[in-house]
Amino acid sequence: MPRAVLMSCLLALLAACAPKQAAGDVSEPPAVVMHGVRLRSFEGSTLSMTGRAEQATYQRTGDIVATRATLHVLGRGQGEGAPGGETTVSARTMEGNLISRQLVASGDVEVRTATGMVARTPRATYDGAQQRARGTEGVQVQGPDYRLQAEAFSLSFPDESFTFEGSVRTTLGAARD
């Protein structure tokens, strides 16, 4: 066998034995890319959340990234389209894991409750098992007759209760833009 052919075969064999890319390699494409996504999430047989996203990518590990996303978290005993009890969360990006039920929303995060409260923050984390959101990068809240700013917050979705931390400034009376 000529020497050039032997060298070509050895190089091809070495290339075939080269290690594959690591599973978490950034250059690995997602398992699924979806556009115009509609979401319906259930806890058992009960509808607990609906939503939309401009685009979402899904990895086999359960990781999902959604852009221009809006989620409607339904209150206990509420169904799709039922009045009251719904909290709406929207953000430019939502990254999470379906298995661990954890989510990070970032980029103009807005939370609107059924009671008329609107909260805005740059970033919030959501724990689906606890149904709680938390933010540590500041929050601005506007309600029907108050305004509030705080350094950090936590929100319980089942009872729509907020807890504010750090320096908190509240203005009571009719809220103005």
C-alpha positions as CSV (number, residue, x, y, z in Angstrom):
1,M,0.0,0.0,0.0
2,P,1.5,3.3,-1.0
3,R,2.6,5.5,1.9
4,A,0.2,8.4,1.0
5,V,-2.8,6.1,1.1
6,L,-1.7,4.6,4.5
7,M,-1.3,8.1,6.0
8,S,-4.7,9.2,4.7
9,C,-6.3,6.1,6.3
10,L,-4.5,6.7,9.6
11,L,-5.6,10.4,9.6
12,A,-9.2,9.4,8.9
13,L,-9.1,6.8,11.7
14,L,-7.8,9.4,14.1
15,A,-10.5,11.8,13.1
16,A,-13.2,9.2,13.7
17,C,-11.8,8.5,17.1
18,A,-11.7,12.2,18.2
19,P,-13.9,12.9,21.2
20,K,-17.4,14.1,20.6
21,Q,-18.5,17.5,21.8
22,A,-19.6,17.7,25.4
23,A,-23.3,17.6,26.0
24,G,-23.3,21.2,27.5
25,D,-21.2,22.6,24.6
26,V,-22.7,26.0,23.6
27,S,-22.3,25.2,19.9
28,E,-24.7,22.2,20.2
29,P,-28.1,23.1,18.7
30,P,-31.3,22.7,20.8
31,A,-33.4,19.6,20.4
32,V,-36.4,21.7,19.3
33,V,-36.9,25.3,18.1
34,M,-40.5,26.5,18.1
35,H,-42.0,29.7,16.8
36,G,-45.4,31.3,17.8
37,V,-45.6,29.1,20.9
38,R,-48.8,28.6,23.0
39,L,-48.4,27.0,26.4
40,R,-50.8,25.2,28.7
41,S,-49.4,23.8,31.9
42,F,-51.3,21.4,34.2
43,E,-50.9,20.4,37.9
44,G,-52.4,16.9,37.7
45,S,-55.6,17.4,35.6
46,T,-56.0,21.1,36.6
47,L,-54.9,23.8,34.2
48,S,-52.5,26.0,36.2
49,M,-50.9,28.2,33.6
50,T,-51.3,29.4,30.0
51,G,-49.0,31.5,27.9
52,R,-47.4,32.6,24.7
53,A,-43.9,33.2,23.4
54,E,-42.5,34.5,20.1
55,Q,-39.9,31.7,20.1
56,A,-38.8,28.9,22.4
57,T,-36.0,26.4,22.3
58,Y,-36.1,23.1,24.2
59,Q,-33.2,20.8,25.2
60,R,-33.6,17.1,26.1
61,T,-32.4,18.0,29.6
62,G,-35.7,19.9,30.2
63,D,-34.1,23.3,29.7
64,I,-36.2,25.8,27.8
65,V,-35.6,29.4,26.7
66,A,-38.5,31.6,25.5
67,T,-38.4,35.1,24.0
68,R,-41.0,37.7,24.3
69,A,-43.0,35.5,26.6
70,T,-46.2,36.1,28.6
71,L,-47.5,33.6,31.2
72,H,-50.9,33.7,32.9
73,V,-50.7,32.0,36.2
74,L,-54.2,30.9,37.2
75,G,-55.4,31.2,40.7
76,R,-56.5,28.1,42.6
77,G,-59.9,26.8,41.3
78,Q,-59.7,29.0,38.2
79,G,-59.9,27.8,34.7
80,E,-58.8,29.3,31.4
81,G,-60.8,32.4,30.8
82,A,-62.3,32.5,34.3
83,P,-62.5,35.9,35.9
84,G,-60.2,37.0,38.7
85,G,-57.4,35.1,40.4
86,E,-55.0,35.4,37.4
87,T,-51.5,36.8,37.6
88,T,-49.8,37.7,34.3
89,V,-46.0,37.7,33.9
90,S,-44.2,39.0,30.8
91,A,-40.5,39.4,29.9
92,R,-38.2,39.6,27.0
93,T,-36.6,36.3,28.0
94,M,-37.6,33.4,30.2
95,E,-35.1,30.6,30.9
96,G,-36.0,27.6,32.9
97,N,-36.1,23.9,33.4
98,L,-39.4,21.9,33.1
99,I,-38.1,19.1,35.3
100,S,-37.0,21.3,38.3
101,R,-39.8,23.8,37.6
102,Q,-37.4,26.7,38.0
103,L,-37.5,29.9,35.8
104,V,-35.6,33.1,35.4
105,A,-37.3,36.0,33.7
106,S,-35.2,38.9,32.5
107,G,-35.6,42.1,30.4
108,D,-38.5,44.4,31.3
109,V,-40.2,41.8,33.6
110,E,-43.8,42.9,34.4
111,V,-46.2,41.2,36.8
112,R,-49.9,42.1,36.8
113,T,-52.3,40.8,39.4
114,A,-56.0,40.4,39.3
115,T,-56.3,43.1,42.0
116,G,-54.8,45.8,39.7
117,M,-51.3,45.8,40.9
118,V,-48.5,46.2,38.3
119,A,-44.8,45.4,39.3
120,R,-41.8,46.0,37.1
121,T,-38.3,44.6,37.7
122,P,-35.2,43.9,35.5
123,R,-35.1,40.2,36.6
124,A,-37.1,37.7,38.7
125,T,-36.7,34.0,39.6
126,Y,-39.7,31.7,39.9
127,D,-39.9,28.5,41.8
128,G,-42.8,26.5,40.4
129,A,-42.9,24.0,43.2
130,Q,-43.4,26.7,45.8
131,Q,-45.2,29.1,43.4
132,R,-43.1,32.0,44.5
133,A,-41.2,34.6,42.6
134,R,-38.2,36.6,43.9
135,G,-36.2,39.6,42.7
136,T,-33.1,41.3,44.1
137,E,-32.5,44.0,41.4
138,G,-35.2,46.5,42.5
139,V,-38.9,46.7,41.9
140,Q,-41.4,49.4,41.1
141,V,-45.0,48.7,42.0
142,Q,-48.1,50.7,41.1
143,G,-51.5,49.9,42.5
144,P,-54.9,51.5,42.3
145,D,-54.1,54.0,45.1
146,Y,-50.4,53.6,45.8
147,R,-46.9,53.5,44.4
148,L,-43.9,51.7,45.9
149,Q,-40.2,51.1,45.2
150,A,-38.0,48.5,46.9
151,E,-34.6,46.9,46.6
152,A,-36.0,43.3,46.6
153,F,-39.3,41.4,46.7
154,S,-40.9,38.0,46.9
155,L,-44.3,37.1,45.6
156,S,-46.6,34.2,46.5
157,F,-48.8,33.5,43.5
158,P,-51.5,31.4,45.4
159,D,-52.5,34.3,47.6
160,E,-51.0,37.2,45.6
161,S,-49.0,38.5,48.6
162,F,-45.8,40.5,48.1
163,T,-43.0,41.0,50.6
164,F,-40.6,43.9,50.1
165,E,-37.1,44.1,51.5
166,G,-34.3,46.6,51.7
167,S,-35.0,50.3,51.3
168,V,-38.7,50.6,50.7
169,R,-40.4,53.9,49.6
170,T,-44.2,54.0,49.5
171,T,-46.5,56.8,48.3
172,L,-50.2,56.5,49.3
173,G,-53.1,58.0,47.5
174,A,-54.1,57.9,43.8
175,A,-51.2,56.6,41.8
176,R,-49.9,58.9,39.1
177,D,-47.7,58.0,36.1
